[in-house]
């Protein structure tokens, strides 16, 4: 009788980690999690940079200082 594999990975991922030990897989998972977090943060920053900038609000000056101009 053919036994089913206990764990099924995406084919591309399975090709990459086929010969990895469990410890190596855990280490690679940590690296991918760290990279994913960095990608999310960088995407957020780049998205903010792509938004149009608001015009700078001018400070309200007292009438005395305005009269000096």
Secondary structure, 3 states (H helix, E strand, C coil): CCCCCCCCCCHHHHHHHCCCCHHHHHHHHHHHHHHHHHHHHHHHHHHHHHCCCCCCCCCCCCHHHHHHC
